[in-house]
Amino acid sequence: MKLNICISTQKHNKIEDVISGNSADIFVFPELALTGQKDNYIGSEEIKSYQENVFLGAAVKEGNEIFNEYILSSKGGEIYRYRKTHLGEKESDYYVAGNSLSVMKANDVAFGIALCIESHIPEISKVLCEKGAEVLIFPFATPRVCGSRKEIWNKYLPARAYDNNAYVIATNLYGGMMVISPSGEVLIENYADETITIEIDTEEVRKRRAKNKLNYNSRLKPEVLGKVKKYGF
């Protein structure tokens, strides 16, 4: 499966600039990638007309409420939405939290979504993989003043991939991207403002999970973990 990852939208004001003539199966954009676009863009016929599997984020207003959404516009023209459930310290001043975690399917692969701060919460990744996610997408909208993406991501993202036997894709609105294999190996990383194309094989996920010694989540004991039981393990 060929992925095209857009690190930042600062040079790509239109989605078609990125996907035009590109042979990728999946296109991944950062959190809030459509910031500044019209409110109804996500549901418009324009985005559906691309006939590609496109993941991207936007602030979406519904009535008097605003949600931090990450959506999949599928090749078949369907729209699937995830509303950020765990908001950052200041985000709750502007956004309303969603109430469920989402796994979305595209190109016969299951994708779990965790936005920015949610990637720091291990239980979220575990739940998504328990729901069948083979690839974890971690979109960010984190400014550089919050620290080096390279240094911070290398501290914990490989663990999310390794512990859950899943690919991890991270992309930041203000620059920075990383792809990690199910074995925790960093396959590619880039911190410039550009797009990257990479091929991954999700069969590696299935093979690792089929090996009992590597399927760590299958050994969880809710009766021992206590409070973690509320997450469904």
TORKOL-4160 file (C-alpha; in steps of 0.2 Angstrom, whole numbers, padded with zeros to 4 digits, m for minus):
233
<pt num="1" X="0000" Y="0000" Z="0000"/>
<pt num="2" X="0007" Y="0017" Z="m0005"/>
<pt num="3" X="0005" Y="0031" Z="0007"/>
<pt num="4" X="0007" Y="0050" Z="0003"/>
<pt num="5" X="0010" Y="0060" Z="0018"/>
<pt num="6" X="0008" Y="0079" Z="0018"/>
<pt num="7" X="0019" Y="0086" Z="0032"/>
<pt num="8" X="0012" Y="0104" Z="0031"/>
<pt num="9" X="m0001" Y="0113" Z="0021"/>
<pt num="10" X="0008" Y="0130" Z="0021"/>
<pt num="11" X="0013" Y="0126" Z="0003"/>
<pt num="12" X="m0002" Y="0116" Z="m0002"/>
<pt num="13" X="m0017" Y="0127" Z="m0001"/>
<pt num="14" X="m0027" Y="0115" Z="m0011"/>
<pt num="15" X="m0029" Y="0096" Z="m0009"/>
<pt num="16" X="m0029" Y="0094" Z="m0027"/>
<pt num="17" X="m0011" Y="0101" Z="m0028"/>
<pt num="18" X="m0005" Y="0086" Z="m0018"/>
<pt num="19" X="m0015" Y="0072" Z="m0025"/>
<pt num="20" X="m0015" Y="0077" Z="m0043"/>
<pt num="21" X="m0006" Y="0064" Z="m0053"/>
<pt num="22" X="0000" Y="0055" Z="m0038"/>
<pt num="23" X="m0002" Y="0036" Z="m0038"/>
<pt num="24" X="m0003" Y="0034" Z="m0019"/>
<pt num="25" X="m0017" Y="0023" Z="m0012"/>
<pt num="26" X="m0019" Y="0034" Z="0004"/>
<pt num="27" X="m0016" Y="0053" Z="0007"/>
<pt num="28" X="m0013" Y="0059" Z="0025"/>
<pt num="29" X="m0014" Y="0077" Z="0030"/>
<pt num="30" X="m0011" Y="0084" Z="0047"/>
<pt num="31" X="m0023" Y="0089" Z="0061"/>
<pt num="32" X="m0033" Y="0105" Z="0057"/>
<pt num="33" X="m0026" Y="0105" Z="0039"/>
<pt num="34" X="m0041" Y="0114" Z="0032"/>
<pt num="35" X="m0040" Y="0128" Z="0045"/>
<pt num="36" X="m0047" Y="0144" Z="0036"/>
<pt num="37" X="m0057" Y="0134" Z="0023"/>
<pt num="38" X="m0076" Y="0136" Z="0022"/>
<pt num="39" X="m0085" Y="0127" Z="0037"/>
<pt num="40" X="m0095" Y="0115" Z="0025"/>
<pt num="41" X="m0079" Y="0109" Z="0015"/>
<pt num="42" X="m0078" Y="0092" Z="0023"/>
<pt num="43" X="m0096" Y="0088" Z="0018"/>
<pt num="44" X="m0095" Y="0096" Z="0001"/>
<pt num="45" X="m0096" Y="0088" Z="m0016"/>
<pt num="46" X="m0079" Y="0095" Z="m0020"/>
<pt num="47" X="m0069" Y="0084" Z="m0008"/>
<pt num="48" X="m0079" Y="0069" Z="m0013"/>
<pt num="49" X="m0076" Y="0072" Z="m0031"/>
<pt num="50" X="m0057" Y="0068" Z="m0029"/>
<pt num="51" X="m0061" Y="0049" Z="m0029"/>
<pt num="52" X="m0046" Y="0046" Z="m0018"/>
<pt num="53" X="m0044" Y="0040" Z="0000"/>
<pt num="54" X="m0040" Y="0056" Z="0009"/>
<pt num="55" X="m0037" Y="0058" Z="0028"/>
<pt num="56" X="m0037" Y="0076" Z="0034"/>
<pt num="57" X="m0042" Y="0087" Z="0049"/>
<pt num="58" X="m0053" Y="0103" Z="0051"/>
<pt num="59" X="m0062" Y="0113" Z="0064"/>
<pt num="60" X="m0080" Y="0110" Z="0060"/>
<pt num="61" X="m0095" Y="0120" Z="0067"/>
<pt num="62" X="m0111" Y="0111" Z="0071"/>
<pt num="63" X="m0125" Y="0122" Z="0078"/>
<pt num="64" X="m0116" Y="0132" Z="0092"/>
<pt num="65" X="m0103" Y="0119" Z="0094"/>
<pt num="66" X="m0086" Y="0117" Z="0086"/>
<pt num="67" X="m0077" Y="0101" Z="0085"/>
<pt num="68" X="m0059" Y="0096" Z="0081"/>
<pt num="69" X="m0062" Y="0083" Z="0067"/>
<pt num="70" X="m0052" Y="0071" Z="0057"/>
<pt num="71" X="m0060" Y="0063" Z="0043"/>
<pt num="72" X="m0058" Y="0050" Z="0029"/>
<pt num="73" X="m0065" Y="0055" Z="0012"/>
<pt num="74" X="m0065" Y="0038" Z="0004"/>
<pt num="75" X="m0062" Y="0033" Z="m0014"/>
<pt num="76" X="m0080" Y="0028" Z="m0015"/>
<pt num="77" X="m0086" Y="0045" Z="m0010"/>
<pt num="78" X="m0091" Y="0041" Z="0008"/>
<pt num="79" X="m0086" Y="0053" Z="0022"/>
<pt num="80" X="m0081" Y="0046" Z="0039"/>
<pt num="81" X="m0078" Y="0057" Z="0054"/>
<pt num="82" X="m0068" Y="0056" Z="0071"/>
<pt num="83" X="m0071" Y="0070" Z="0084"/>
<pt num="84" X="m0056" Y="0072" Z="0095"/>
<pt num="85" X="m0061" Y="0065" Z="0112"/>
<pt num="86" X="m0046" Y="0070" Z="0123"/>
<pt num="87" X="m0043" Y="0089" Z="0121"/>
<pt num="88" X="m0027" Y="0098" Z="0126"/>
<pt num="89" X="m0026" Y="0110" Z="0140"/>
<pt num="90" X="m0032" Y="0125" Z="0131"/>
<pt num="91" X="m0042" Y="0117" Z="0117"/>
<pt num="92" X="m0057" Y="0114" Z="0128"/>
<pt num="93" X="m0060" Y="0133" Z="0128"/>
<pt num="94" X="m0064" Y="0132" Z="0110"/>
<pt num="95" X="m0069" Y="0114" Z="0105"/>
<pt num="96" X="m0082" Y="0102" Z="0111"/>
<pt num="97" X="m0075" Y="0084" Z="0114"/>
<pt num="98" X="m0081" Y="0069" Z="0105"/>
<pt num="99" X="m0087" Y="0054" Z="0114"/>
<pt num="100" X="m0080" Y="0038" Z="0104"/>
<pt num="101" X="m0064" Y="0032" Z="0096"/>
<pt num="102" X="m0065" Y="0028" Z="0078"/>
<pt num="103" X="m0057" Y="0015" Z="0066"/>
<pt num="104" X="m0059" Y="0019" Z="0048"/>
<pt num="105" X="m0056" Y="0007" Z="0033"/>
<pt num="106" X="m0048" Y="0012" Z="0017"/>
<pt num="107" X="m0040" Y="0001" Z="0004"/>
<pt num="108" X="m0044" Y="m0015" Z="0014"/>
<pt num="109" X="m0034" Y="m0008" Z="0029"/>
<pt num="110" X="m0040" Y="m0003" Z="0046"/>
<pt num="111" X="m0034" Y="0014" Z="0052"/>
<pt num="112" X="m0035" Y="0021" Z="0070"/>
<pt num="113" X="m0035" Y="0039" Z="0073"/>
<pt num="114" X="m0028" Y="0048" Z="0088"/>
<pt num="115" X="m0025" Y="0067" Z="0087"/>
<pt num="116" X="m0010" Y="0075" Z="0094"/>
<pt num="117" X="m0011" Y="0074" Z="0113"/>
<pt num="118" X="m0021" Y="0058" Z="0111"/>
<pt num="119" X="m0005" Y="0049" Z="0105"/>
<pt num="120" X="0003" Y="0052" Z="0122"/>
<pt num="121" X="m0011" Y="0041" Z="0130"/>
<pt num="122" X="m0006" Y="0023" Z="0128"/>
<pt num="123" X="m0023" Y="0016" Z="0132"/>
<pt num="124" X="m0030" Y="0025" Z="0116"/>
<pt num="125" X="m0019" Y="0016" Z="0105"/>
<pt num="126" X="m0022" Y="0000" Z="0113"/>
<pt num="127" X="m0041" Y="0002" Z="0111"/>
<pt num="128" X="m0039" Y="0007" Z="0093"/>
<pt num="129" X="m0029" Y="m0009" Z="0090"/>
<pt num="130" X="m0041" Y="m0020" Z="0099"/>
<pt num="131" X="m0055" Y="m0013" Z="0088"/>
<pt num="132" X="m0044" Y="m0019" Z="0073"/>
<pt num="133" X="m0033" Y="m0004" Z="0068"/>
<pt num="134" X="m0018" Y="m0010" Z="0059"/>
<pt num="135" X="m0011" Y="0008" Z="0056"/>
<pt num="136" X="m0011" Y="0021" Z="0069"/>
<pt num="137" X="m0012" Y="0039" Z="0062"/>
<pt num="138" X="m0006" Y="0053" Z="0074"/>
<pt num="139" X="m0010" Y="0070" Z="0066"/>
<pt num="140" X="m0003" Y="0085" Z="0075"/>
<pt num="141" X="m0005" Y="0104" Z="0074"/>
<pt num="142" X="0009" Y="0108" Z="0086"/>
<pt num="143" X="0019" Y="0124" Z="0084"/>
<pt num="144" X="0038" Y="0123" Z="0085"/>
<pt num="145" X="0038" Y="0133" Z="0101"/>
<pt num="146" X="0032" Y="0117" Z="0110"/>
<pt num="147" X="0048" Y="0108" Z="0106"/>
<pt num="148" X="0057" Y="0098" Z="0093"/>
<pt num="149" X="0045" Y="0085" Z="0085"/>
<pt num="150" X="0060" Y="0074" Z="0081"/>
<pt num="151" X="0066" Y="0073" Z="0100"/>
<pt num="152" X="0049" Y="0071" Z="0107"/>
<pt num="153" X="0042" Y="0059" Z="0094"/>
<pt num="154" X="0057" Y="0048" Z="0096"/>
<pt num="155" X="0054" Y="0046" Z="0115"/>
<pt num="156" X="0037" Y="0038" Z="0113"/>
<pt num="157" X="0030" Y="0035" Z="0095"/>
<pt num="158" X="0041" Y="0019" Z="0092"/>
<pt num="159" X="0034" Y="0011" Z="0108"/>
<pt num="160" X="0016" Y="0014" Z="0102"/>
<pt num="161" X="0020" Y="0005" Z="0086"/>
<pt num="162" X="0030" Y="m0009" Z="0094"/>
<pt num="163" X="0018" Y="m0013" Z="0109"/>
<pt num="164" X="0003" Y="m0013" Z="0097"/>
<pt num="165" X="0011" Y="m0022" Z="0082"/>
<pt num="166" X="0005" Y="m0007" Z="0071"/>
<pt num="167" X="0012" Y="0005" Z="0059"/>
<pt num="168" X="0012" Y="0023" Z="0066"/>
<pt num="169" X="0011" Y="0038" Z="0054"/>
<pt num="170" X="0014" Y="0055" Z="0062"/>
<pt num="171" X="0012" Y="0071" Z="0053"/>
<pt num="172" X="0012" Y="0089" Z="0060"/>
<pt num="173" X="0004" Y="0105" Z="0053"/>
<pt num="174" X="0019" Y="0115" Z="0057"/>
<pt num="175" X="0032" Y="0103" Z="0049"/>
<pt num="176" X="0038" Y="0086" Z="0054"/>
<pt num="177" X="0033" Y="0068" Z="0049"/>
<pt num="178" X="0037" Y="0050" Z="0054"/>
<pt num="179" X="0033" Y="0033" Z="0049"/>
<pt num="180" X="0037" Y="0018" Z="0061"/>
<pt num="181" X="0035" Y="0000" Z="0057"/>
<pt num="182" X="0026" Y="m0013" Z="0068"/>
<pt num="183" X="0043" Y="m0018" Z="0075"/>
<pt num="184" X="0046" Y="0000" Z="0081"/>
<pt num="185" X="0059" Y="0004" Z="0067"/>
<pt num="186" X="0058" Y="0022" Z="0061"/>
<pt num="187" X="0056" Y="0019" Z="0042"/>
<pt num="188" X="0056" Y="0038" Z="0037"/>
<pt num="189" X="0056" Y="0055" Z="0045"/>
<pt num="190" X="0057" Y="0072" Z="0038"/>
<pt num="191" X="0055" Y="0089" Z="0046"/>
<pt num="192" X="0054" Y="0100" Z="0030"/>
<pt num="193" X="0038" Y="0107" Z="0022"/>
<pt num="194" X="0034" Y="0094" Z="0009"/>
<pt num="195" X="0025" Y="0078" Z="0005"/>
<pt num="196" X="0033" Y="0061" Z="0006"/>
<pt num="197" X="0027" Y="0045" Z="m0002"/>
<pt num="198" X="0031" Y="0028" Z="0006"/>
<pt num="199" X="0025" Y="0010" Z="0004"/>
<pt num="200" X="0020" Y="m0001" Z="0018"/>
<pt num="201" X="0015" Y="m0019" Z="0020"/>
<pt num="202" X="0001" Y="m0022" Z="0032"/>
<pt num="203" X="0004" Y="m0041" Z="0031"/>
<pt num="204" X="0018" Y="m0038" Z="0043"/>
<pt num="205" X="0005" Y="m0032" Z="0056"/>
<pt num="206" X="m0005" Y="m0048" Z="0054"/>
<pt num="207" X="0011" Y="m0059" Z="0055"/>
<pt num="208" X="0017" Y="m0051" Z="0071"/>
<pt num="209" X="0000" Y="m0052" Z="0079"/>
<pt num="210" X="m0002" Y="m0070" Z="0074"/>
<pt num="211" X="0013" Y="m0074" Z="0085"/>
<pt num="212" X="0008" Y="m0076" Z="0103"/>
<pt num="213" X="0025" Y="m0070" Z="0110"/>
<pt num="214" X="0023" Y="m0054" Z="0101"/>
<pt num="215" X="0004" Y="m0051" Z="0104"/>
<pt num="216" X="0007" Y="m0042" Z="0120"/>
<pt num="217" X="m0011" Y="m0035" Z="0121"/>
<pt num="218" X="m0019" Y="m0052" Z="0121"/>
<pt num="219" X="m0011" Y="m0055" Z="0138"/>
<pt num="220" X="m0018" Y="m0041" Z="0147"/>
<pt num="221" X="m0028" Y="m0046" Z="0163"/>
<pt num="222" X="m0042" Y="m0034" Z="0167"/>
<pt num="223" X="m0044" Y="m0042" Z="0184"/>
<pt num="224" X="m0026" Y="m0037" Z="0188"/>
<pt num="225" X="m0026" Y="m0020" Z="0180"/>
<pt num="226" X="m0041" Y="m0013" Z="0189"/>
<pt num="227" X="m0045" Y="0004" Z="0183"/>
<pt num="228" X="m0039" Y="0000" Z="0165"/>
<pt num="229" X="m0054" Y="m0011" Z="0164"/>
<pt num="230" X="m0065" Y="0004" Z="0159"/>
<pt num="231" X="m0056" Y="0004" Z="0143"/>
<pt num="232" X="m0062" Y="m0013" Z="0138"/>
<pt num="233" X="m0047" Y="m0024" Z="0140"/>
